Amino acid sequence: MSGTQFSVDARTWYFNGAQYSTFYAVDDDSVRTELLEKANRLNINLLRTHGGCAGQGPANRIVGPYTLQPESGELNESAFKLLDRAIAQSKEYGIRWILWLANNWRTTGNGAAQYVEWATGDPIPDGGSLKPGSPASTKEYREYHDRFYTNEKAKELYKNYVRKVLTRTNTVTGVEYRNDPSIVLWELLNEGQALAKNRSAYHDWIEEMAAYVSDIAPQQLVGSGGLGTYNEIPEWTTESDADWFPSGTAMDYVTVNNIDEIDACSFHTYPDSHQGHWGLTTEETKRWIRGHIKDAHEQVGKPAYNGEWGYAVQRNNDQQQTSLETRNTLYEKYYNWYDAYDLNGSVVYHLSPGEITPRRVYSISCPQDQRTCDLIEEYGSRVLDKSGQDV
């Protein structure tokens, strides 16, 4: 890395990425190959996925028996061997990886709350959000969840898992994860959140864990995995943004990313109103994207990447075609903004194999969503060109 740019082999490197959340649950070689070949055709040079899934949570229908850490400190070899295969096979296509080490949400496993239960024996209370953007969790659950940042035993268990993953030897390549150049960045916690009163605890946790990961894997980058919220509304917003802007939160984008061991600035973008998301206008989304890139480059002095972003398509009613057209119009704008404002990396959510079911509102499948796929491929061509790579 060099200043505000990622670099590979002493050359500036940008990434056109996509997320597929559960590579560790793909036990069909043909499906994994289809996903990687599809990514390659779309000029995708990075994939983002789970490197941490704790416990047997209420939503484990998504991953079935393949949770990565079914019990504290126990690595599920069946799941990790599937991830091993994905990482090894991706090398054939020049695809690199971002892996996150824990999830804030209970979409796979029990998220951060699982570490609190393991550490204390206190059961996870009802009222915890299972999905990002879902209605606010109960105060009891949020208080319980935030002990993840302060309970010394919970922190010890997290570190134990992290150490095991980073020093794991890939059963296909024979290379430890921490020494694999295709894993470019570890995220500490996907979309970490905390009550505003626990701001300092959250910040201290990020600082401690970033140093821990960096010490074990000094050749790889570290990111927070954060949404990109602010404590206070930044200068680049307008008066009308106060109605939606996620401020007054525990995570402050500039403060967290100024931590020495954080190497790149993560933010996420969900402008639609699906599942309680922000409901942004096109201009508000433009300010959000431009502002995060500007703050990363000018206030922090590090690369910025939109680590997860998407727009929901309603596939189960007569508005599907209109919804798809809206998504394509917006994605074309977003990719142009990424170019114009010099975003260092993009991870669109969510690349999918085969046909898409109606409930997979963020999923992208080719050729089912051909225009969306064309936009990803076109942006990828620009990214590869800027990185000095052959298209």
C-alpha positions, 0 to 999 in steps of 0.5 A, a space after each residue: 500500500 502507498 498512501 491513498 492507493 492500494 498497490 500490488 507488486 509496486 503498482 497501483 491496484 484498484 479492485 472491482 469486487 463482489 460478495 458471495 457470503 458463504 463460500 465455506 458452504 459451497 460443497 458442490 465443485 461445479 457451483 464454486 467453479 461457476 461462481 469463479 468463472 462468472 466473476 472472471 468473465 465480469 472482470 471481478 478481481 476480488 471477492 469478499 466473504 466470511 472468514 468468521 461465523 460463530 455458533 449455531 445461530 437462529 439463521 443457520 438455515 443459510 449455511 446448514 452444517 457449515 458454520 466456521 466455528 460451531 463451538 468456542 475455539 473449534 474450527 469446522 474442518 469441513 467448512 474450512 476445507 471448502 474455503 480452502 478450495 475456493 481460495 486455491 481455485 481463485 488463483 487460476 483467475 487472478 482473484 484476491 480476497 477480503 475475509 471478515 473475521 466476525 459478523 455483527 449480525 445473526 444472519 450466520 451463526 449468532 454474530 458478536 453476541 455469541 462470544 458474550 454467551 461463550 464468555 459469560 454463560 449468559 444466554 443471548 436475550 431475545 430481540 437481537 436483529 437477525 439482519 442488517 437494516 431490520 427493526 432496532 434491537 431491544 435495549 436489553 439485547 444491545 446492552 448484551 451485545 456491546 459486552 463483546 467489546 469490553 468483556 476480557 474473556 470474550 476478547 480472548 475468545 475472539 483473539 483465539 479464533 483469529 489466531 487459529 484462522 490466520 495461522 491455518 494452513 490451506 489444505 490445498 495450497 499448503 500455505 498459511 492464510 497469513 502468508 497467502 498473497 491472495 488474501 489482501 485484507 482482513 476485516 475485524 467485524 462486519 458492520 460493527 455497531 454499538 450504543 453511542 455511550 459505548 463509543 470509546 469501548 468500540 474504538 478501543 476494541 478496534 484499536 486492540 484487535 487491529 494491532 493483534 491481527 497486524 502483528 500476526 499477519 504483517 504482510 496483509 492489510 487490516 480494515 474495520 469492516 465498518 458501515 462508515 457512520 459518523 459521530 457528527 454530521 460531516 461538513 460535506 452534507 447538506 441541511 436536508 441530510 440531517 433527516 437520514 444521516 447515520 450520525 451519533 453512532 459508536 463508530 466514527 469513520 474518520 476516528 476509527 480509520 485514523 488508527 495506525 493499524 487500520 490500513 484502509 477505510 471501509 464504508 457500505 452503501 444501501 440507498 434503498 429503504 428495504 429492511 429499514 435501510 436509509 431510503 436515500 435520493 440519488 443526490 444523497 447517495 452521491 454525497 455519501 460516496 464522494 464524502 467517504 472517498 474525500 475523507 479517506 484520502 484527505 483527512 485520513 490519508 488511506 485508500 477508501 473502499 465501498 465494501 458492500 453495496 447494493 439496491 434491492 430488486 422486488 422480484 415477486 410482483 409486477 414491478 420487477 422490470 421497473 425495479 431492475 431498470 432502476 437498479 441498472 440506472 443507479 449502478 451505472 451512476 455509482 460506477 461512474 462516481 467511483 471512477 470520477 472520485 477515485 474510489 480504490 475498491 468496490 464490492 457489489 452485493 451479491 453475486 449468485 449462481 443460478 436462478 434467483 429466488 424472489 427473496 434474494 432481492 440484492 442478488 445478481 445472476 448472469 444472464 438473468 440480470 444481463 444489464 447489471 452484469 454488463 455494468 459490472 464487467 464494464 467497470 471492471 475493464 476500467 479498473 483493470 486498465 487503471 491497475 495496468 492489468 490486461 482485460 
